[in-house]
Amino acid sequence: MELSKKHLFFSLFTLFLIVILYSPINLLIDLSVHDQLYSHILLIPLISFFFLYWKKKSIFLNDDGSVAEGAIVIGIGSLLMLAGFVSLEPGNRNDALSLMIFAGWLVWVGAFVMFYGLPTFKRASFPLLFLLFVVPVPRFATEALINFLQEGSTETVNVLFFVLGFPMTREGHIFHFPQFSVEVAKQCSGINSSVALIITGTLAAKLFLRKGVTRALAVISVIPITIFKNALRVVVLAGIGNYVDERIFQSILHRKGGILFFGLALILLMAVIALLKSFENKAQVEK
């Protein structure tokens, strides 16, 4: 089959899938508009299709389609999609939506494999897998990540307070100072900035790094960077409150200062990527 015909049939299949998933897609758009955790969703398809278009000459080489493999993936995705529709209830909407969007992605990828073949899928793996960022995270996974970041941030705050010699006592996630107390609450977990950093790190690793190992390390580094960023924000506010002015906790720095520390996290992430890039260059020279 000619490549132009493959594009046509795949586009028609994509439109058909959008019609089938009209209701879940509407819910997904609504989620992205009203939930800050998912504000990135509308940008993800644009970025993925940009990479597909940018590399189209090296990706689409008119390989034979992999009909059997694609059909298997479509079948699995269809079963998951059906399960998602059955479980789409108000009390379980987030997890059902997560399942349906993932199933829709799986069906779409299966169609891609069916029309274009496995070799083409491998060459297009980054933009296709990047689309997974549109899938809402199941509630249990979100809670687990928030708890992990909260615990990690609390322990890091404790270490920094000890090293800096701050006059405090600890009670769980709460640190008591002579005039006030500071709690590392779930809202301080930095889950929103973690997602933004993971997406940014994934893109930067793709653009600036060559090896899978270094790319993975760049993305993984987001977790300790987020924990350190969270802890540093608490320590800075507590330090100002204890030694300068306690009213800092009613100031704009407390309410809106997260953007400043997110900027610091971005700088640290770029520094990690630059370091990994230097390791790649050094290994290349030694060869």
SESE-70506 format. One record per residue: y, x, z of N, C-alpha, C, O in turn. Coordinates in pm, whole numbers, padded with zeros to 5 digits, always signed. Example, Ala and Ser with C-alpha at 12.3 -4.5 7.8 and 13.67 -1.06 7.14 Angstrom:
SESE-70506
-00569+01319+00780-00450+01230+00780-00330+01320+00780-00332+01424+00846;-00225+01285+00708-00106+01367+00714+00003+01290+00787+00114+01341+00804;
***
This chain:
SESE-70506
-00120+00085+00000+00000+00000+00000+00125+00088+00000+00131+00188+00072;+00222+00051-00080+00346+00126-00085+00421+00118+00048+00410+00020+00121;+00497+00225+00076+00568+00231+00203+00669+00117+00216+00687+00062+00324;+00735+00082+00106+00834-00026+00111+00768-00158+00147+00828-00239+00219;+00648-00183+00098+00577-00306+00133+00533-00304+00279+00536-00407+00346;+00494-00186+00328+00459-00175+00471+00578-00210+00557+00565-00283+00656;+00695-00158+00520+00816-00189+00596+00842-00340+00596+00878-00398+00698;+00824-00404+00480+00850-00547+00468+00755-00627+00556+00798-00712+00634;+00624-00599+00544+00526-00674+00621+00540-00649+00772+00524-00740+00853;+00571-00526+00808+00589-00496+00950+00714-00565+01004+00714-00612+01118;+00818-00571+00924+00940-00641+00966+00914-00789+00985+00962-00850+01080;+00836-00848+00892+00802-00989+00905+00718-01014+01030+00737-01113+01100;+00625-00924+01058+00544-00936+01179+00632-00927+01303+00612-01001+01399;+00729-00835+01301+00821-00819+01414+00900-00947+01438+00916-00990+01552;+00950-01009+01331+01023-01136+01344+00932-01245+01401+00975-01325+01484;+00808-01249+01354+00712-01347+01405+00688-01327+01554+00682-01424+01630;+00675-01202+01596+00653-01171+01738+00774-01210+01823+00759-01259+01935;+00895-01189+01768+01016-01228+01839+01020-01379+01861+01061-01426+01967;+00978-01454+01759+00973-01600+01772+00873-01641+01881+00902-01728+01963;+00756-01578+01881+00654-01610+01981+00705-01580+02122+00678-01654+02216;+00779-01471+02135+00828-01426+02266+00973-01468+02291+01043-01406+02370;+01016-01573+02223+01157-01615+02234+01197-01642+02379+01301-01594+02425;+01115-01716+02451+01146-01751+02590+01147-01628+02681+01244-01609+02755;+01043-01543+02678+01046-01422+02762+01162-01328+02726+01221-01266+02815;+01196-01319+02598+01306-01231+02558+01438-01284+02613+01522-01206+02657;+01456-01417+02612+01576-01477+02672+01585-01446+02821+01691-01413+02873;+01470-01457+02889+01466-01424+03032+01499-01277+03054+01567-01241+03150;+01450-01191+02964+01476-01048+02976+01624-01017+02958+01681-00936+03031;+01687-01082+02860+01830-01062+02839+01909-01110+02959+02004-01044+03002;+01870-01225+03014+01937-01278+03133+01922-01182+03251+02015-01162+03328;+01803-01123+03263+01778-01027+03371+01867-00904+03355+01920-00852+03453;+01881-00858+03232+01962-00738+03209+02109-00761+03237+02182-00669+03275;+02153-00885+03219+02294-00918+03241+02325-00936+03390+02434-00899+03435;+02231-00991+03466+02258-01029+03604+02196-00936+03709+02229-00947+03827;+02109-00845+03668+02046-00754+03763+02081-00611+03725+02044-00563+03618;+02154-00543+03814+02201-00408+03784+02086-00311+03759+02102-00214+03686;+01971-00338+03820+01857-00250+03803+01811-00246+03657+01754-00147+03612;+01838-00355+03584+01791-00365+03446+01906-00371+03345+01888-00418+03233;+02021-00323+03385+02137-00327+03295+02119-00239+03171+02193-00253+03074;+02021-00150+03175+01997-00059+03063+01917-00123+02950+01913-00069+02840;+01853-00235+02977+01751-00289+02886+01804-00310+02744+01735-00277+02648;+01924-00365+02730+01976-00396+02597+02002-00270+02514+02006-00277+02391;+02020-00154+02580+02045-00030+02507+01917+00036+02457+01919+00110+02359;+01806+00009+02523+01682+00080+02493+01636+00060+02349+01605+00159+02282;+01628-00065+02297+01586-00081+02157+01678-00008+02059+01631+00047+01960;+01807-00008+02087+01901+00060+01998+01872+00210+01993+01874+00271+01886;+01845+00268+02110+01815+00412+02115+01683+00442+02045+01673+00539+01971;+01582+00358+02068+01451+00380+02005+01461+00372+01853+01407+00457+01783;+01530+00270+01803+01541+00254+01658+01630+00362+01597+01612+00398+01480;+01725+00413+01674+01803+00526+01626+01714+00647+01601+01726+00713+01498;+01624+00677+01696+01533+00790+01679+01437+00767+01562+01406+00860+01488;+01390+00642+01545+01303+00612+01431+01377+00634+01300+01321+00691+01206;+01501+00589+01292+01580+00605+01169+01617+00750+01146+01613+00799+01033;+01652+00820+01255+01694+00960+01245+01581+01047+01189+01606+01138+01110;+01459+01020+01231+01344+01101+01191+01257+01031+01087+01140+01066+01072;+01311+00933+01017+01228+00849+00930+01158+00930+00821+01045+00898+00784;+01222+01033+00769+01160+01110+00661+01039+01190+00708+00945+01212+00632;+01043+01233+00834+00929+01309+00887+00826+01219+00954+00713+01262+00977;+00863+01096+00986+00771+01003+01052+00690+00923+00950+00567+00919+00957;+00760+00860+00856+00694+00769+00763+00654+00843+00635+00735+00861+00544;+00527+00886+00630+00476+00963+00517+00374+00885+00435+00298+00944+00358;+00371+00754+00453+00279+00667+00379+00132+00703+00403+00053+00711+00309;+00097+00725+00530-00043+00743+00566-00116+00610+00552-00054+00504+00549;-00248+00616+00544-00328+00494+00542-00317+00424+00676-00312+00488+00781;-00314+00291+00673-00311+00216+00797-00441+00225+00874-00547+00243+00815;-00433+00214+01005-00552+00217+01091-00578+00073+01137-00539+00034+01247;-00645-00004+01051-00660-00147+01072-00742-00177+01197-00702-00259+01280;-00858-00111+01211-00946-00140+01324-00879-00107+01457-00881-00187+01550;-00821+00012+01465-00756+00055+01590-00638-00037+01623-00620-00077+01738;-00558-00071+01520-00444-00159+01543-00486-00297+01589-00423-00357+01676;-00595-00348+01529-00644-00481+01566-00691-00485+01711-00669-00584+01781;-00755-00378+01755-00801-00372+01895-00681-00378+01990-00683-00451+02089;-00577-00300+01959-00458-00299+02045-00389-00435+02043-00345-00484+02147;-00380-00497+01926-00320-00630+01916-00400-00731+01997-00342-00816+02064;-00533-00722+01991-00618-00814+02066-00597-00801+02216-00586-00901+02286;-00591-00677+02266-00567-00654+02409-00430-00708+02450-00416-00775+02552;-00328-00677+02368-00194-00726+02397-00185-00877+02396-00114-00936+02477;-00257-00942+02304-00255-01088+02296-00315-01152+02419-00265-01253+02469;-00425-01094+02469-00487-01147+02591-00393-01132+02711-00381-01224+02792;-00327-01017+02721-00232-00997+02830-00113-01092+02818-00063-01143+02918;-00070-01116+02695+00041-01208+02672+00004-01349+02717+00085-01418+02780;-00117-01390+02684-00163-01522+02726-00167-01534+02878-00128-01636+02934;-00214-01428+02944-00216-01427+03091-00075-01435+03147-00052-01500+03250;+00019-01371+03081+00157-01377+03126+00216-01516+03114+00286-01562+03205;+00189-01584+03003+00240-01720+02985+00180-01815+03089+00250-01903+03141;+00053-01797+03120-00013-01883+03218+00047-01865+03357+00058-01962+03433;+00086-01741+03390+00136-01710+03525+00287-01716+03536+00344-01678+03639;+00355-01765+03430+00502-01771+03432+00547-01888+03519+00571-01998+03470;+00559-01861+03649+00605-01960+03746+00730-01908+03815+00748-01787+03823;+00816-01996+03866+00940-01952+03931+00919-01849+04040+00998-01756+04053;+00814-01865+04121+00792-01772+04231+00734-01639+04189+00733-01543+04267;+00686-01632+04065+00622-01509+04018+00684-01464+03886+00618-01396+03808;+00808-01500+03861+00869-01482+03730+00884-01334+03692+00858-01298+03578;+00926-01249+03786+00949-01108+03753+00819-01041+03707+00818-00972+03604;+00711-01061+03782+00586-00994+03746+00526-01053+03619+00470-00979+03538;+00538-01185+03599+00488-01247+03476+00568-01198+03356+00512-01170+03250;+00700-01187+03373+00785-01136+03266+00749-00992+03233+00744-00954+03116;+00725-00913+03337+00684-00774+03317+00556-00767+03233+00546-00686+03141;+00460-00853+03265+00333-00855+03193+00353-00898+03048+00295-00838+02957;+00434-01001+03025+00454-01051+02890+00529-00953+02800+00495-00935+02684;+00631-00888+02855+00707-00793+02775+00621-00671+02744+00626-00617+02633;+00541-00626+02841+00450-00516+02814+00347-00556+02709+00315-00478+02619;+00295-00678+02720+00197-00727+02623+00260-00736+02484+00197-00700+02384;+00385-00784+02477+00454-00791+02349+00473-00653+02288+00455-00634+02168;+00508-00557+02371+00521-00418+02323+00386-00368+02270+00381-00302+02166;+00278-00401+02341+00146-00356+02301+00106-00417+02166+00052-00347+02080;+00133-00545+02147+00104-00611+02019+00186-00548+01907+00135-00523+01798;+00312-00522+01934+00401-00462+01834+00354-00322+01795+00352-00287+01677;+00315-00242+01895+00263-00108+01867+00131-00117+01790+00106-00037+01700;+00046-00215+01826-00078-00234+01753-00052-00263+01606-00122-00211+01519;+00048-00347+01580+00084-00377+01441+00136-00251+01371+00107-00228+01254;+00213-00171+01442+00263-00045+01385+00146+00044+01343+00146+00100+01234;+00046+00057+01430-00072+00138+01400-00148+00077+01282-00196+00150+01195;-00160-00055+01278-00233-00122+01171-00169-00096+01035-00238-00069+00937;-00037-00106+01029+00033-00090+00901+00053+00056+00861+00036+00093+00745;+00090+00139+00958+00132+00276+00925+00027+00383+00956+00034+00493+00900;-00068+00354+01044-00173+00451+01075-00146+00531+01201-00032+00543+01247;-00254+00587+01256-00244+00667+01378-00161+00794+01361-00084+00827+01452;-00172+00867+01249-00087+00987+01233+00063+00953+01241+00141+01027+01301;+00101+00841+01179+00241+00800+01185+00280+00762+01328+00389+00795+01374;+00189+00694+01398+00214+00659+01538+00239+00785+01622+00330+00787+01705;+00160+00889+01600+00177+01013+01677+00313+01075+01650+00379+01125+01742;+00356+01072+01525+00487+01130+01493+00602+01045+01548+00711+01095+01574;+00575+00915+01565+00678+00824+01616+00659+00793+01764+00718+00699+01816;+00577+00872+01832+00539+00838+01969+00658+00830+02064+00661+00743+02152;+00756+00919+02048+00868+00916+02144+00947+00785+02136+00960+00718+02239;+01001+00745+02021+01077+00619+02020+00992+00497+02053+01043+00401+02112;+00862+00499+02018+00777+00384+02049+00751+00376+02199+00757+00267+02257;+00722+00489+02262+00697+00489+02406+00826+00469+02486+00824+00412+02595;+00938+00515+02431+01067+00498+02498+01098+00349+02515+01168+00310+02609;+01047+00266+02425+01070+00122+02434+01011+00062+02561+01049-00049+02600;+00920+00134+02626+00862+00083+02751+00967+00065+02860+00943-00006+02958;+01082+00128+02845+01188+00111+02944+01245-00031+02945+01319-00067+03036;+01211-00113+02844+01257-00252+02846+01168-00338+02935+01204-00451+02966;+01053-00286+02976+00959-00364+03057+01008-00366+03202+01021-00260+03263;+01034-00483+03259+01073-00488+03400+00963-00432+03490+00844-00453+03465;+01003-00361+03592+00905-00302+03684+00849-00411+03774+00926-00488+03831;+00717-00419+03789+00659-00519+03881+00714-00505+04022+00751-00395+04063;+00719-00615+04094+00783-00617+04226+00719-00516+04322+00789-00448+04397;+00585-00506+04320+00518-00416+04415+00555-00270+04387+00570-00190+04479;+00571-00236+04257+00608-00099+04222+00752-00069+04261+00783+00041+04306;+00840-00168+04242+00981-00150+04281+00992-00128+04432+01063-00038+04477;+00922-00211+04510+00926-00198+04655+00871-00063+04700+00925+00000+04790;+00762-00021+04637+00701+00108+04674+00798+00223+04647+00810+00315+04728;+00867+00218+04531+00961+00325+04497+01081+00324+04590+01128+00430+04632;+01132+00204+04622+01246+00194+04715+01209+00252+04851+01286+00327+04909;+01091+00216+04901+01046+00268+05031+01031+00420+05028+01068+00489+05123;+00976+00471+04919+00958+00616+04906+01092+00688+04906+01109+00790+04974;+01188+00635+04829+01320+00698+04823+01393+00686+04957+01463+00778+04998;+01376+00573+05025+01438+00555+05157+01383+00656+05257+01459+00720+05330;+01250+00670+05260+01190+00766+05353+01230+00909+05319+01266+00987+05408;+01226+00943+05191+01264+01078+05151+01409+01109+05182+01441+01218+05227;+01497+01012+05157+01639+01031+05186+01663+01046+05335+01744+01128+05378;+01593+00966+05416+01609+00972+05561+01567+01108+05615+01637+01167+05698;+01454+01159+05569+01408+01289+05616+01502+01401+05572+01526+01495+05647;+01555+01390+05451+01648+01491+05402+01778+01487+05480+01835+01591+05513;+01827+01366+05511+01947+01351+05595+01923+01416+05730+02010+01486+05782;+01807+01394+05788+01774+01450+05919+01780+01603+05916+01833+01666+06007;+01724+01661+05810+01726+01808+05796+01869+01859+05782+01907+01957+05846;+01948+01792+05698+02086+01836+05676+02170+01823+05803+02250+01911+05834;+02151+01713+05877+02223+01697+06003+02187+01810+06100+02274+01864+06168;+02058+01844+06106+02012+01949+06197+02070+02084+06157+02118+02160+06241;+02065+02114+06027+02116+02243+05978+02266+02256+06003+02315+02362+06039;+02339+02145+05983+02484+02147+06000+02526+02132+06146+02645+02146+06177;+02432+02103+06234+02463+02092+06376+02540+01967+06414+02621+01971+06506;+02516+01857+06344+02587+01733+06375+02535+01676+06508+02415+01679+06533;+02625+01625+06593+02585+01569+06724+02529+01428+06710+02604+01330+06718;+02400+01416+06689+02342+01283+06666+02202+01276+06725+02140+01378+06756;+02156+01153+06741+02016+01128+06775+01959+01033+06670+02032+00957+06607;+01829+01040+06652+01767+00960+06546+01677+00852+06604+01607+00873+06702;+01681+00735+06538+01592+00625+06574+01545+00561+06443+01611+00470+06390;+01432+00607+06391+01383+00558+06263+01475+00599+06150+01496+00717+06125;+01531+00498+06080+01624+00525+05971+01769+00529+06018+01860+00543+05936;+01790+00516+06148+01926+00510+06203+01959+00639+06276+01878+00691+06353;+02080+00691+06251+02129+00811+06318+02249+00772+06403+02347+00718+06353;+02239+00800+06533+02344+00760+06627+02438+00877+06655+02395+00984+06696;+02567+00853+06633+02672+00948+06667+02746+00894+06790+02726+00777+06825;+02830+00975+06855+02901+00927+06975+02982+00800+06951+02986+00713+07038;+03047+00787+06831+03135+00672+06807+03072+00566+06715+03121+00453+06711;+02970+00599+06642+02915+00505+06544+02770+00542+06513+02719+00644+06558;+02706+00456+06435+02569+00482+06390+02563+00469+06238+02637+00391+06178;+02475+00546+06178+02458+00544+06032+02312+00512+06002+02221+00575+06055;+02291+00413+05916+02155+00376+05877+02131+00410+05730+02213+00378+05644;+02019+00474+05703+01976+00496+05565+01896+00373+05525+01774+00369+05538;+01967+00271+05477+01905+00142+05446+01840+00144+05309+01854+00240+05233;+01769+00037+05278+01705+00026+05147+01810+00031+05036+01783+00080+04927;+01930-00021+05064+02036-00018+04965+02080+00124+04934+02143+00150+04831;+02046+00217+05023+02081+00358+05003+01972+00434+04929+01982+00556+04913;+01869+00364+04884+01756+00432+04820+01792+00491+04685+01727+00585+04638;+01897+00437+04622+01938+00490+04492+01846+00451+04379+01832+00526+04282;+01781+00333+04389+01686+00291+04287+01755+00272+04152+01699+00308+04048;+01877+00216+04153+01948+00194+04026+01981+00326+03959+01959+00343+03839;+02034+00421+04037+02069+00550+03980+01944+00628+03940+01948+00708+03847;+01832+00604+04010+01707+00670+03974+01663+00630+03834+01625+00715+03753;+01670+00500+03806+01632+00451+03673+01724+00510+03567+01678+00555+03462;+01855+00510+03595+01950+00565+03499+01925+00714+03476+01935+00763+03364;+01893+00786+03584+01867+00930+03571+01737+00957+03496+01729+01052+03418;+01635+00873+03518+01508+00891+03448+01529+00871+03297+01477+00948+03216;+01603+00768+03261+01630+00743+03119+01712+00857+03059+01681+00906+02950;+01816+00899+03131+01898+01011+03084+01817+01139+03073+01829+01213+02975;+01735+01164+03175+01652+01284+03174+01551+01284+03061+01524+01388+03001;+01493+01166+03031+01398+01154+02922+01463+01186+02788+01407+01257+02706;+01583+01132+02767+01655+01159+02643+01696+01305+02631+01678+01368+02527;+01750+01359+02741+01794+01499+02739+01676+01594+02719+01688+01693+02647;+01563+01564+02781+01445+01648+02765+01397+01646+02621+01356+01749+02567;+01401+01529+02558+01362+01517+02418+01453+01598+02327+01408+01663+02233;+01583+01593+02355+01681+01658+02269+01688+01809+02289+01710+01883+02193;+01668+01855+02413+01695+01996+02442+01571+02080+02472+01577+02203+02469;+01459+02016+02501+01338+02090+02535+01232+02068+02427+01232+01966+02358;+01141+02166+02413+01043+02160+02305+00902+02127+02353+00825+02066+02279;+00867+02167+02474+00730+02155+02521+00712+02033+02611+00803+01993+02684;+00593+01974+02606+00563+01857+02687+00570+01885+02835+00613+01800+02912;+00526+02006+02876+00525+02039+03019+00667+02046+03074+00695+01989+03180;+00755+02114+03003+00893+02127+03051+00965+01993+03046+01048+01963+03132;+00934+01912+02946+00994+01778+02940+00950+01694+03059+01031+01624+03120;+00822+01701+03092+00771+01626+03207+00835+01674+03336+00870+01593+03422;+00850+01805+03351+00912+01859+03472+01057+01812+03484+01105+01785+03594;+01126+01804+03372+01266+01758+03374+01274+01614+03426+01361+01582+03507;+01185+01529+03379+01185+01389+03423+01144+01378+03569+01204+01303+03645;+01041+01453+03609+00994+01449+03748+01102+01497+03845+01110+01450+03958;+01186+01592+03799+01290+01646+03886+01391+01540+03929+01466+01561+04025;+01394+01426+03858+01488+01318+03893+01464+01270+04036+01560+01236+04107;+01338+01265+04080+01307+01212+04213+01370+01297+04324+01444+01242+04406;+01343+01430+04330+01410+01509+04436+01562+01513+04421+01634+01520+04520;+01610+01509+04297+01756+01507+04276+01815+01379+04335+01918+01382+04401;+01750+01266+04311+01798+01137+04365+01796+01139+04517+01892+01095+04581;+01688+01189+04575+01678+01196+04721+01788+01284+04779+01851+01247+04879;+01811+01399+04717+01916+01489+04766+02053+01424+04751+02137+01435+04841;+02076+01357+04639+02204+01288+04616+02229+01181+04721+02339+01170+04775;+02125+01101+04750+02137+00997+04852+02171+01056+04989+02260+01009+05059;+02097+01162+05024+02116+01225+05155+02254+01288+05166+02320+01278+05269;+02298+01353+05059+02430+01418+05062+02541+01316+05081+02638+01342+05151;+02527+01200+05019+02629+01096+05034+02638+01051+05180+02748+01036+05233;+02523+01030+05244+02522+00988+05385+02583+01097+05473+02661+01067+05564;+02546+01221+05448+02595+01332+05530+02746+01350+05514+02817+01372+05612;+02796+01339+05391+02940+01354+05368+03017+01243+05440+03117+01270+05507;+02972+01120+05427+03040+01008+05494+03034+01021+05646+03133+00997+05715;+02917+01060+05697+02902+01077+05842+02989+01192+05892+03049+01183+06000;+02995+01298+05814+03078+01413+05854+03225+01377+05860+03295+01412+05954;+03272+01304+05757+03413+01262+05756+03438+01164+05870+03541+01173+05938;+03345+01071+05892+03362+00973+05999+03364+01037+06136+03438+00993+06223;+03283+01141+06157+03272+01204+06288+03386+01301+06316+03434+01309+06429;+03429+01376+06213+03526+01483+06236+03666+01453+06183+03761+01521+06221;+03681+01353+06097+03812+01326+06037+03862+01186+06072+03957+01170+06149;+03796+01084+06016+03844+00947+06036+03726+00851+06023+03661+00846+05918;+03700+00778+06127+03588+00684+06128+03608+00570+06029+03511+00504+05990;+03732+00547+05988+03759+00438+05895+03706+00465+05755+03718+00380+05667;+03647+00581+05734+03588+00614+05605+03482+00511+05564+03460+00488+05446;+03418+00448+05665+03311+00352+05636+03366+00218+05585+03289+00134+05538;+03497+00198+05595+03560+00080+05536+03639+00115+05411+03707+00030+05355;+03629+00239+05367+03708+00285+05254+03637+00262+05121+03519+00225+05118;+03709+00284+05011+03653+00269+04878+03549+00377+04849+03460+00357+04767;+03561+00493+04918+03464+00599+04900+03326+00555+04945+03224+00592+04886;+03323+00473+05051+03194+00422+05099+03141+00313+05007+03021+00309+04978;+03231+00224+04961+03187+00110+04881+03159+00147+04736+03062+00098+04677;+03243+00233+04677+03233+00264+04535+03209+00412+04505+03210+00454+04390;+03187+00490+04610+03176+00634+04590+03045+00680+04528+03027+00798+04499;+02953+00586+04509+02824+00624+04452+02835+00688+04316+02752+00772+04281;+02937+00649+04238+02953+00705+04104+02981+00855+04109+02938+00930+04021;+03054+00898+04215+03082+01042+04228+02954+01121+04252+02934+01227+04194;+02868+01069+04336+02743+01138+04367+02643+01125+04252+02557+01211+04234;+02655+01017+04175+02573+01006+04054+02613+01114+03955+02529+01173+03887;+02744+01140+03946+02792+01248+03859+02736+01382+03903+02699+01465+03820;+02729+01405+04035+02670+01528+04087+02522+01536+04050+02473+01643+04013;+02453+01422+04059+02311+01420+04023+02293+01454+03875+02198+01525+03839;+02381+01404+03790+02374+01438+03648+02393+01587+03624+02324+01647+03542;+02486+01646+03698+02510+01791+03686+02385+01868+03727+02346+01964+03661;+02322+01825+03837+02200+01891+03883+02087+01875+03781+02010+01968+03756;+02077+01756+03721+01974+01732+03620+01996+01822+03498+01901+01879+03445;+02119+01833+03454+02149+01919+03340+02121+02066+03373+02079+02143+03286;+02144+02104+03499+02114+02240+03541+01964+02267+03536+01921+02375+03495;+01885+02168+03579+01739+02182+03573+01694+02195+03428+01609+02279+03398;+01749+02114+03339+01711+02120+03198+01752+02253+03137+01678+02310+03056;+01869+02304+03174+01913+02435+03125+01819+02545+03173+01787+02637+03098;+01774+02536+03298+01681+02635+03353+01547+02629+03279+01491+02733+03243;+01496+02508+03257+01371+02493+03184+01385+02542+03040+01291+02599+02984;+01501+02519+02981+01526+02568+02846+01522+02720+02841+01470+02779+02746;+01578+02785+02944+01575+02932+02949+01433+02983+02963+01398+03086+02907;+01349+02911+03040+01208+02948+03052+01137+02937+02917+01056+03024+02881;+01167+02831+02843+01107+02814+02710+01148+02929+02618+01064+02985+02547;+01277+02963+02619+01325+03071+02533+01262+03205+02571+01228+03285+02484;+01249+03227+02702+01189+03353+02748+01043+03362+02705+00997+03467+02661;+00971+03250+02718+00830+03250+02677+00818+03270+02526+00723+03334+02480;+00913+03217+02449+00910+03233+02304+00934+03379+02265+00870+03431+02175;+01027+03443+02335+01057+03585+02306+00939+03675+02338+00908+03768+02264;+00872+03644+02452+00759+03726+02493+00641+03716+02397+00559+03808+02390;+00632+03605+02324+00527+03590+02224+00552+03682+02104+00473+03683+02009;
***
